[in-house]
Amino acid sequence: MKLTILGIGKARKTPEAELWVDWLSRCPFPTHVQEFESRLPSGPARTKDESKKLLSYISQSSGSPKRLVSLDPNGVNISSEELADMIGKWRADGVYQCFFAIGGADGHHPDLLKEADKKIAFGRAIWPHMLCRAMLAEQLYRAEMILAGHPYHRG
């Protein structure tokens, strides 16, 4: 199963970007980041435009079935083991690709949240976008190691 992080904004050469690139390169299955930008000014129209671009990308991606997970501070706070179980179940069910959407400065538009199969959180705190990418990339790697029975995860 392919895992894709959908991120708002273009990454620059920063320590946070180096982290997510490193974690994703370790994953045993195809895992990458797809970046999106909106030229609209900050506010509801921009949030809608960003979400529209993410949903369009998902619908145009090859392969089926697909799943969408939105990262949202109001989502369910899940453990690493629960993330691994979710990925493992979807993989066993033949899901072709899973998308993990990280919203922009104003979060996700309700249209995207409505389409999400799961809404998860890394706690109630708001995290910088690029740091959130790095944390998610590490958790995806950790989930793969849990599923493989690798000692990386010692929970």
Legacy VTK file of the C-alpha trace (Angstrom):
# vtk DataFile Version 3.0
C-alpha trace
ASCII
DATASET POLYDATA
POINTS 155 float
0.000 0.000 0.000
1.311 3.441 -0.938
1.378 6.082 1.813
1.266 9.729 0.789
1.524 12.796 2.992
-0.412 15.695 1.465
1.150 18.923 2.681
0.243 22.557 2.239
3.189 24.769 1.329
6.536 24.174 -0.307
9.336 22.900 1.889
12.570 24.785 2.059
15.893 23.312 3.020
15.307 23.211 6.782
16.158 20.772 9.568
12.469 19.770 9.717
12.419 18.952 5.994
15.576 16.882 6.372
13.835 14.902 9.125
10.771 13.940 7.091
12.868 13.118 4.039
15.026 10.834 6.193
12.099 9.034 7.860
10.259 8.494 4.583
13.386 7.113 2.926
13.499 4.406 5.603
9.957 3.151 4.983
9.860 -0.275 3.327
6.816 0.625 1.203
6.384 3.561 -1.213
5.930 6.669 0.916
6.249 10.282 -0.174
5.088 13.862 0.299
2.989 15.730 -2.249
2.987 19.498 -1.761
0.242 21.994 -2.629
0.022 25.779 -2.600
-2.753 28.323 -2.875
-2.151 31.841 -4.135
-5.243 33.169 -2.345
-4.920 35.391 0.746
-5.287 33.763 4.144
-8.854 32.975 5.176
-11.804 30.706 4.347
-11.422 30.971 0.547
-7.792 29.875 0.790
-8.647 26.957 3.090
-11.349 25.837 0.639
-8.916 26.149 -2.295
-6.258 24.106 -0.489
-8.723 21.357 0.411
-10.127 21.343 -3.132
-6.607 20.798 -4.510
-5.949 17.918 -2.097
-9.274 16.211 -2.876
-8.716 16.651 -6.624
-5.265 15.075 -6.352
-6.710 12.101 -4.466
-9.517 11.565 -6.965
-7.067 11.706 -9.907
-4.572 9.297 -8.310
-4.457 5.850 -9.836
-5.466 2.728 -7.973
-8.380 1.912 -5.772
-9.555 1.637 -3.043
-8.118 4.688 -1.337
-8.334 6.087 2.182
-7.976 9.634 3.474
-6.767 10.476 6.966
-6.903 14.119 8.021
-4.607 15.434 10.719
-6.694 17.777 12.796
-6.345 18.934 16.419
-10.003 17.920 16.927
-9.350 14.413 15.603
-8.896 11.277 17.681
-5.595 11.128 19.525
-4.286 7.707 18.477
-1.287 5.739 19.633
1.480 4.430 17.402
0.033 0.932 17.795
-3.428 2.126 16.763
-1.963 3.819 13.678
-0.145 0.592 12.809
-3.351 -1.430 13.303
-5.285 0.950 11.041
-2.667 0.733 8.282
-2.380 -3.041 8.700
-6.154 -3.570 8.453
-6.455 -1.369 5.394
-3.515 -3.150 3.763
-5.125 -6.536 4.509
-8.395 -5.239 3.012
-6.597 -4.430 -0.231
-6.466 -0.650 0.095
-4.189 0.581 -2.676
-3.232 3.985 -1.287
-3.664 5.971 1.922
-3.390 9.751 1.997
-2.550 11.719 5.156
-3.638 15.371 4.831
-1.947 18.101 6.858
-3.844 21.382 6.647
-2.474 24.847 6.105
-2.397 27.700 8.611
-6.192 27.678 8.977
-6.574 23.890 9.017
-8.831 21.874 6.726
-12.010 23.031 5.049
-15.156 21.138 6.164
-15.400 19.598 2.664
-12.136 17.725 3.217
-13.006 16.748 6.790
-16.309 15.330 5.536
-14.456 13.130 3.002
-11.890 11.839 5.513
-12.124 8.183 6.510
-10.356 9.021 9.785
-9.514 12.216 11.618
-6.472 11.889 13.869
-4.476 14.249 16.074
-1.026 14.474 17.590
-2.597 15.810 20.770
-4.598 19.019 21.050
-1.618 21.280 20.382
-1.125 23.002 17.046
2.234 22.008 15.513
4.269 23.879 12.892
3.438 22.455 9.483
6.923 21.194 8.611
7.421 19.712 12.079
4.067 17.931 11.722
5.326 16.392 8.459
8.417 15.109 10.279
6.358 13.703 13.167
3.942 12.000 10.775
6.786 10.572 8.688
8.354 9.084 11.826
5.001 7.635 12.911
4.477 6.052 9.484
7.937 4.495 9.727
7.183 3.350 13.284
3.862 1.835 12.133
5.687 -0.140 9.449
8.203 -1.388 12.026
5.383 -2.397 14.402
3.689 -4.329 11.604
6.983 -6.020 10.725
7.693 -6.956 14.351
10.931 -4.965 14.227
12.506 -3.948 17.570
12.576 -0.239 16.590
9.273 0.147 18.442
9.574 -0.847 22.073
6.206 0.206 23.415
LINES 1 156
155 0 1 2 3 4 5 6 7 8 9 10 11 12 13 14 15 16 17 18 19 20 21 22 23 24 25 26 27 28 29 30 31 32 33 34 35 36 37 38 39 40 41 42 43 44 45 46 47 48 49 50 51 52 53 54 55 56 57 58 59 60 61 62 63 64 65 66 67 68 69 70 71 72 73 74 75 76 77 78 79 80 81 82 83 84 85 86 87 88 89 90 91 92 93 94 95 96 97 98 99 100 101 102 103 104 105 106 107 108 109 110 111 112 113 114 115 116 117 118 119 120 121 122 123 124 125 126 127 128 129 130 131 132 133 134 135 136 137 138 139 140 141 142 143 144 145 146 147 148 149 150 151 152 153 154
